[in-house]
Amino acid sequence: MKILYTLFFLFATILPHDSELFRAIQDDPYAAAGNLRPYLAPEGKIQDTKAPRGYKPFYFSYYGRHGSRYLTGELSFISGYVQMLSILNAQGALTEDGKKLLGQLRWLEEEHKGNSGNLTEIGYKEEEAISRRLHKRFRRIFHQCRRRDVIVRSSPALRSAMTGTSFIMELGRHSRRLEFDVKGGQRFYFTKWDPNPDLDATERRVLDSMIRATLDTVAFAKRFFSDGASLRSALAGKSLGEAQYEMMHILSIGRCLSPDADTFSLFCPEELLDYAIVQNARTASWFIHSKETGFFRDTNAGAPLINEIVCRAEEAINGNSICADLRFGHDSGVAPTFSFLNIEGYDNPEASLADSWVTWPAYKHVSMACNLSLVLYKNRKGDILVKILENERETAIPAISPFNGPYYKWEDFKRWSTRRI
């Protein structure tokens, strides 16, 4: 079976280097980082499609992943590779590039001391900028006479709470009459993440097969290590492919720590593309529907969050003082929810994980600070429309007929979004 998976992924992923992902990596090497990439903010002035005549925005619903962070709980993981390469260096088994690799890992080890999982300075700035742009676009919502309350909820992770704090502090600077109700805790994950042994086995099988089929371990070993016997001994039974993947995974967090980070400078775009293909398949196996994983995360993680979003929106429609519900959590909430909704980019349930880097490039969809927004509009007759934003950009649900442009009748959206809850 493993041989079949390897052959499947081999033929599925070896494509000409003319893809969107490869071009993105050529422009910015950290596009290869996938869900560890800093936020991909909209460029230039955002042009919103004009709302249909007579409709005005009155309510904003938001779920955002925390901003750029340090690696979570992986200081010992980094230190393990620092120790391994330090021993090899003492044995004279590292090339000049190998010594540079050790230097980058040492820098990341030092930066992570006391910071595991926390927001970086880049993360704080990302949230302030997102809040500022959304306020500018939907200023009317945050300056209503009878709707001044903003409900703010975050997961118990400190990085989520600090993300929410940065967001609302910036929002409050522009709308001083707003009243914030802020809480955090386990129940505000709003998603489930139930164990699924079959899904875990698929993810492991996918990762192993993709590593074997995609990464050029021979070239990696020659460039970074001068003594193959010492390297094999240091790996202690771990495959070189797994070690290569894990070290590149550690290095991929660099740009979240500093805009000047060069932790990927040791690799050419072709090598980064190979890594990105593996990481993309693994990320897709965690978060979205696919031929191999089915719809488990859609219904297990996405459905509860959509239920929360729809219920709170209904309360706003029926009349209360709330102008916005803001939720701060994780990519494990954003991606399964969009996958559940089948928005553009998530609307091919038969796509394979091996092809996900083409059909669903993770760096665009689940970067740090990725977010989901619903903006509700109404007219004088009380008719309600909704617009969906992915990472601040207008998006669509191909399976639903829009009322006009990116605007959907609320009842149509509600019917679609709750169909499997």
C-alpha positions in Angstrom: 0.0 0.0 0.0 2.8 2.4 0.9 4.4 1.8 -2.5 1.1 2.6 -4.2 0.8 5.9 -2.3 4.4 6.8 -3.2 3.8 6.2 -6.8 0.5 8.1 -6.7 2.1 11.1 -5.2 5.1 10.9 -7.4 3.1 11.2 -10.6 0.6 13.6 -9.1 3.1 16.2 -7.9 5.9 16.3 -10.5 4.7 19.1 -12.7 6.4 21.9 -14.7 7.6 24.8 -12.5 5.0 27.2 -13.9 2.5 27.1 -11.0 1.1 29.9 -9.0 2.9 28.6 -5.9 6.3 28.5 -7.6 5.9 32.1 -8.8 4.9 33.1 -5.3 8.0 31.4 -3.9 10.2 33.2 -6.5 8.7 36.5 -5.3 8.9 35.6 -1.6 10.6 32.4 -0.4 8.4 32.3 2.7 5.3 31.5 0.6 6.8 27.9 1.0 6.0 28.1 4.7 2.3 27.5 4.0 0.3 28.0 7.2 3.4 29.4 9.0 3.7 32.3 6.6 3.0 35.8 7.9 -0.4 37.3 6.9 -0.9 37.9 3.2 -2.6 41.3 3.4 -4.5 42.8 0.5 -2.3 45.0 -1.7 -3.3 48.6 -2.3 -6.7 50.1 -1.7 -9.5 47.5 -1.3 -12.3 48.0 -3.8 -15.6 46.7 -2.4 -18.3 45.8 -4.8 -21.0 48.4 -4.3 -24.0 47.1 -2.3 -27.3 46.8 -4.1 -29.3 50.0 -4.0 -30.9 50.7 -0.6 -28.8 48.3 1.4 -26.6 49.5 4.2 -24.2 47.5 6.4 -25.3 47.1 10.0 -23.6 44.0 11.5 -20.1 42.5 11.3 -19.2 38.9 12.3 -15.6 37.8 12.4 -13.4 34.8 13.2 -9.7 35.3 13.0 -6.6 33.2 13.5 -4.0 34.7 15.8 -1.3 36.7 14.2 2.3 35.6 13.5 3.7 33.6 16.3 6.7 31.6 17.5 6.6 27.8 17.1 4.3 26.2 19.6 5.9 24.0 22.3 8.8 23.1 20.0 11.9 24.5 21.8 13.1 21.0 22.6 12.4 20.0 19.0 14.6 22.8 17.8 17.2 22.1 20.4 17.4 18.5 19.4 18.5 19.5 15.9 20.9 22.1 17.3 22.5 19.4 19.4 22.7 16.9 16.6 24.3 19.4 14.2 26.6 20.7 16.9 28.0 17.2 17.4 28.4 16.7 13.7 30.2 20.0 13.5 32.6 19.0 16.2 33.3 15.8 14.2 34.0 17.8 11.1 31.0 16.3 9.4 29.3 19.6 8.3 30.0 21.5 5.1 30.1 25.3 5.0 26.4 25.3 4.2 25.9 22.8 7.0 27.5 25.3 9.4 25.2 28.0 8.1 22.2 25.7 8.7 23.4 25.2 12.3 23.7 28.9 12.7 20.2 29.5 11.6 18.8 26.8 14.0 20.8 28.3 16.9 19.3 31.7 16.2 15.8 30.3 16.2 16.5 28.3 19.4 17.6 31.5 21.2 14.6 33.5 19.9 12.2 30.8 21.1 13.4 30.8 24.7 10.5 32.0 26.8 8.4 32.7 23.7 7.0 29.4 22.7 3.6 29.9 21.0 3.5 33.6 21.8 2.7 36.4 19.3 5.7 38.1 17.7 5.9 41.8 17.1 4.8 41.1 13.5 1.7 39.4 14.8 0.7 42.4 16.9 1.1 44.7 13.9 -0.8 42.4 11.6 -3.9 42.5 13.9 -3.7 46.3 14.3 -3.6 46.7 10.5 -6.5 44.2 9.9 -8.6 46.1 12.4 -7.8 49.5 10.9 -8.6 48.4 7.4 -11.9 46.8 8.3 -13.0 49.8 10.3 -12.2 52.1 7.4 -14.2 49.9 5.0 -17.2 49.4 7.2 -17.1 52.5 9.3 -20.9 52.8 9.3 -21.2 49.6 11.3 -19.0 50.8 14.1 -20.7 54.3 14.4 -24.4 53.4 14.8 -26.5 55.1 17.5 -28.4 52.1 18.7 -25.7 49.4 18.1 -22.6 50.1 20.1 -21.8 46.7 21.7 -19.0 44.5 20.5 -18.8 41.0 21.7 -15.2 39.7 21.9 -14.3 36.1 22.5 -11.1 34.2 22.3 -9.8 30.7 22.8 -7.8 30.1 26.0 -4.4 30.3 24.1 -2.6 33.5 25.2 -1.8 34.3 21.6 -5.5 34.3 20.7 -6.3 36.6 23.7 -3.5 39.0 22.7 -4.6 39.0 19.1 -8.1 40.0 20.2 -6.6 42.7 22.5 -4.5 44.2 19.6 -7.6 44.1 17.3 -10.0 45.9 19.7 -7.5 48.4 21.0 -7.0 49.6 17.4 -10.8 49.5 16.8 -11.4 51.5 19.9 -9.0 54.2 18.8 -11.3 54.8 15.8 -14.7 54.2 17.5 -14.5 55.6 21.0 -18.2 55.1 21.8 -18.1 51.3 21.4 -18.6 49.1 24.4 -16.6 45.9 24.5 -17.6 42.7 26.2 -14.4 40.6 26.4 -14.1 37.0 27.5 -11.8 34.0 26.8 -11.7 30.3 27.6 -12.0 26.7 26.5 -15.7 27.1 25.5 -14.8 29.9 23.1 -12.9 27.7 20.7 -16.3 27.3 19.0 -15.0 24.3 17.2 -14.4 20.7 18.0 -11.2 18.8 17.4 -12.3 15.2 18.2 -9.7 12.5 17.7 -9.9 10.4 14.6 -7.4 7.5 14.3 -8.2 6.9 10.7 -7.6 10.6 9.8 -4.3 10.6 11.8 -3.2 7.4 10.0 -4.0 9.1 6.6 -2.1 12.2 7.5 1.0 10.1 8.5 0.8 8.0 5.4 0.5 11.2 3.2 3.4 12.8 4.9 5.7 9.8 4.6 4.8 9.2 1.0 5.1 12.8 0.0 8.5 13.1 1.7 9.8 10.0 -0.2 8.4 11.1 -3.5 9.2 14.8 -3.4 12.3 15.7 -1.3 15.7 15.3 -2.9 17.5 13.9 0.2 20.6 12.9 -1.8 21.2 16.5 -2.8 20.4 17.7 0.7 22.9 15.4 2.3 25.7 16.3 -0.1 25.2 20.0 0.4 25.0 20.1 4.2 27.0 17.0 5.4 30.5 15.9 4.5 30.4 12.5 6.3 27.5 10.1 5.5 28.4 7.6 8.2 28.4 10.2 10.9 25.1 11.6 9.6 23.5 8.2 9.7 24.7 7.6 13.2 23.4 11.0 14.3 20.0 10.4 12.9 19.6 7.3 15.1 17.2 5.5 12.8 15.2 8.6 11.7 15.1 8.9 7.9 17.0 11.7 6.3 13.8 12.8 4.5 12.0 13.2 7.8 14.9 15.1 9.3 15.1 17.4 6.2 11.4 18.1 6.3 11.5 18.8 10.1 14.5 21.2 9.8 12.9 23.1 6.9 9.7 23.2 9.0 11.6 24.9 11.8 13.3 27.3 9.4 10.0 28.3 7.8 8.9 30.2 10.9 11.7 32.7 10.4 9.8 35.5 8.7 7.2 35.5 11.4 9.9 36.6 13.8 11.6 39.2 11.7 10.9 40.8 8.3 14.7 40.5 7.7 14.9 36.8 8.5 16.9 34.8 6.0 16.4 31.3 7.3 15.3 30.1 3.9 18.3 31.7 2.1 20.1 28.3 2.0 17.6 26.9 -0.4 16.8 27.7 -4.1 13.2 28.2 -5.2 13.0 24.6 -6.6 14.0 23.1 -3.2 11.5 25.4 -1.5 8.8 24.3 -3.9 9.5 20.6 -3.0 9.1 21.4 0.7 6.0 23.5 0.1 4.3 20.6 -1.8 4.9 18.3 1.2 3.8 20.9 3.8 0.7 21.8 1.7 -0.5 18.2 1.5 0.0 17.8 5.3 -1.9 21.1 6.1 -4.7 20.1 3.8 -5.0 16.7 5.5 -5.5 18.5 8.8 -8.0 21.2 7.8 -10.1 20.7 4.7 -12.1 18.0 2.8 -10.3 15.9 0.2 -10.6 12.7 -1.6 -8.5 10.9 1.0 -9.8 12.6 4.2 -13.5 13.1 3.5 -15.6 15.7 5.4 -14.7 14.9 9.0 -13.1 18.2 9.8 -15.9 20.1 8.0 -18.6 18.7 10.2 -16.5 18.3 13.4 -14.8 21.7 13.4 -16.5 23.8 10.8 -20.1 23.1 11.5 -20.0 24.2 15.2 -18.4 27.5 14.3 -20.9 28.2 11.6 -23.7 27.4 14.0 -22.3 30.0 16.4 -21.9 32.6 13.7 -25.4 32.1 12.3 -27.1 32.1 15.7 -25.4 35.4 16.7 -26.3 36.9 13.4 -29.9 35.9 13.8 -30.0 37.7 17.1 -28.6 40.9 15.5 -31.2 40.6 12.7 -34.0 40.3 15.2 -32.9 43.4 17.1 -30.2 43.9 19.7 -27.5 46.4 20.5 -24.6 44.4 19.0 -22.8 45.8 16.0 -20.1 43.1 15.9 -19.2 39.7 17.1 -15.4 39.2 17.1 -13.8 35.8 17.7 -10.1 35.0 17.9 -8.8 31.5 17.5 -6.8 29.3 15.2 -6.4 28.1 11.6 -8.1 24.9 12.8 -11.3 27.1 13.0 -10.9 29.2 9.9 -10.0 26.5 7.3 -12.6 23.8 8.3 -15.3 26.5 8.3 -14.5 27.7 4.8 -14.2 24.1 3.8 -17.7 23.4 5.3 -19.1 26.4 3.3 -17.4 25.4 0.1 -16.3 28.9 -0.7 -14.1 29.5 -3.8 -10.9 27.6 -3.4 -12.5 25.1 -1.1 -15.2 23.9 -3.5 -13.6 20.8 -4.9 -14.2 17.9 -2.5 -12.7 15.4 -4.9 -9.3 17.1 -5.1 -6.5 15.0 -3.8 -4.1 16.0 -1.1 -1.2 15.5 -3.6 -2.7 18.2 -5.8 -3.6 20.6 -3.0 -0.6 22.9 -3.6 -2.3 23.7 -7.0 -6.0 23.6 -6.0 -5.6 25.1 -2.5 -2.2 26.8 -1.8 -2.1 27.0 1.9 0.0 30.2 2.0 -3.0 32.1 0.5 -5.7 30.5 2.6 -4.4 29.8 6.1 -1.4 32.1 6.7 -1.0 33.6 10.1 -3.9 35.9 11.0 -6.2 34.4 8.3 -9.8 35.4 8.9 -13.4 34.9 8.0 -15.9 37.8 8.0 -19.6 38.1 7.3 -21.0 41.5 6.7 -24.8 41.9 6.9 -26.7 44.6 5.1 -30.4 45.5 5.2 -32.8 47.9 3.5 -35.8 49.8 4.8 -38.1 46.9 4.3 -35.9 44.7 6.5 -34.5 42.5 3.7 -31.1 41.1 4.7 -28.1 40.4 2.5 -24.7 39.0 3.5 -21.3 39.3 2.0 -18.5 36.9 2.8 -14.8 37.9 3.1 -11.9 35.5 3.2 -8.8 37.2 4.5 -10.5 40.6 3.9 -11.2 39.8 0.2 -14.7 39.3 -1.2 -15.4 35.7 -2.0 -18.2 33.5 -3.2 -20.0 30.2 -2.7 -20.3 28.8 -6.2 -23.2 26.5 -5.1 -25.5 29.4 -4.2 -27.0 31.9 -6.7 -26.1 35.4 -5.5 -28.6 38.2 -5.2 -26.1 40.5 -6.8 -22.4 40.2 -7.2 -20.9 38.9 -3.9 -24.1 39.6 -2.0 -26.4 36.7 -1.0 -29.8 36.7 0.5 -29.4 35.9 4.1 -32.0 33.1 4.0 -30.2 31.4 1.1 -26.9 31.6 2.9 -28.4 30.4 6.2 -30.1 27.4 4.4 -26.8 26.5 2.8 -24.6 27.0 5.8 -26.8 25.0 8.2 -27.6 22.1 5.8 -25.3 19.6 7.6 -25.4 20.9 11.1 
